[in-house]
Amino acid sequence: MTGQRTGQVLLMLAGLVAWAVQFTVIYGATSTLCGRGWVGATMLGVGNVQAIILAATLAALAVTALALAWSLRLYGQAGDRAAPADRFMSQTGALINGFSLLVILWHGIPAFILPACA
């Protein structure tokens, strides 16, 4: 695999990796804080669990939005003269990163709707 293909694959997977890290942080922090009984503590007026989930969600959204913008830029630059594999990689990267944005929001929003340790 050439360096360009490796970069394209990493760009395609950036949203999924960001979501996996967010998912791990959300559930790891929630289970640890709830299991130890530390859920009542607050950080800047927000509960610990909600603050950690907010930070993880915002970081994952930022990384994924950057990857999406980069994928769309590469797709726009590719045009019709690019190799079919390059167009496919940039289209797939945009699709995966776009869906990853939705999944990250899907996992982050319930933290502010539901109780932390229900």
MORATA-V69382 format. One line per field, one symbol per residue. psi: psi as a letter, one per 20 degrees, with the letter a starting at -180 (. if undefined). burial: I if it has 24 or more other ideal C-beta (glycine too) atoms within 12 Angstrom, else O. A space follows every 10 residues. Layout:
psi=???
burial=???
This chain:
psi=prhghghggh hhighhgggg gggggghggg hghhhikjii qqokjqqggh ggggggghgh ggghhghggg ghghghhgah iqqhhggggh ghgggghghh gghghhhhgi higqqgl.
burial=OOOOOOOIOI IIIIIIIIIO IIIOIIOOII OOIOOOOOIO OOOOOOIIII IIIIIIIOOI IOIIIOIIOI IOOIIOOOOO OOOOOIOOII IIIIOIIIOI IOIIIOIIOO IOOOOIOO
